[in-house]
Structure formats: C-alpha cells, structure tokens
Amino acid sequence: MAKKDEAALQEAKPGFNPSDFFKETKEELDKVVWPSRQQLISESIAVMLMVTLSATLIYLVDNFFAWVAQQVFG
C-alpha cells in the first residue's frame, strides 16, 4: 500500500519533467499509424483539388454578385 501512495504522490506532484515528457511523447508517436506514401500523395492531391474547386466557386459567386450589384446600383 505504501508503493501505491508513493506513486499517487508522484503523479500529483506539479511541475514539468522533460525526461517524462519525451518518453511519453515517444510512446504516443509509436501508436500512430502513419499513411503510406501512395495514400499521402493521393489524399494531398484530393485536398488541393477541393481547395482549388472551393476557391474557384467562391470567386465565381463573388464576381456574379459584383456584376448584379453593378447592374442594380451602377
């Protein structure tokens, strides 16, 4: 029971311990499932395509409303 209390005290102790931080960071990074090169490339292309399409759509809608405003107020 003394070890249990000691462990609880160590967990509750405030402060930053760089050694523990890097150890826990490495443990978490070991759990990550990294994408394959092909998956990374295809998903990056998909993101760039969607951003380009979205920007184009916003540009066209903006120009349309500017044209309408010019017709009404100009």
Order of alpha helices (4+ residues) and beta strands (2+ residues): alpha-alpha-alpha
